[in-house]
Amino acid sequence: MRTITAIEPQQKNPRRVNIYLDGEFAFGVARIVAAWLKVGQQLSDEKIAALQAADTRERIYEQALHFLSYRPRSISEVRRNLLQHGYPEALVEETINRLQENGLLDDIQFARAWIENRSTFRPRSASALRAELHQKGIDDDVIQSVLEENVDEEALARETARKQARRYAGLEWPEFRKKLTGFLTRRGFSYATITPIISEIWQETRQMADAGRSNHED
């Protein structure tokens, strides 16, 4: 048995403390792990090992929270990040389960957020979104379910075309069609989807231009 002779906060990380046993520094642990410790308490080798194991779990969890603080992540991304830091696979899986239980890691919510962000700022077709989510490690069943729930391919292509068409308003039909077709195909929309939409957007563009000229003349 060894006796705790001091518990001191770490200067560089106030969320951790240093444990001194029998007058000598022994190890550092997270405050939450050391919450039940007190000076004068005796620790067996087994208890010391248990404290250090609990501290490792907290350090992995803190690493995961830090990784999640920048933006939402998929389960696969978190797993890969923790493994790259050299943590044991069993503890990584334990941490992932803990994050899921606390509502901090959810592939369905991640996929929904990814699609919403893309649709708002950088629209993509369903096939392009599927490929991106697959790269993030999302299961195919989850991808399919979220796409069916959140993506109307035709409506998304039309809205994307309508926004981009403003840049081509002064072009004649052949160049307008060429540029808008290229823009939409680069975002994964099929020719079958975009061909009628481009004609529709062209008509809208012409009508707006005619209306603008008419108002100017008045």
ABEGO torsion letter per residue (X at the ends): XBBBABBBBBAABAABBBBBBGGBBABBBBAAAAAABBBGBBBBAAAAAAAAAAAAAAAAAAAAAAAAAABBBBAAAAAAAAAAAGBBAAAAAAAAAAAAAAGABBAAAAAAAAAAAAAAABBBBAAAAAAAAAAAGBBAAAAAAAAAAABBAAAAAAAAAAAAAAAAAABBAAAAAAAAAAAAAAAGBBAAAAAAAAAAAAAAAAAAAAAAAAAAAX
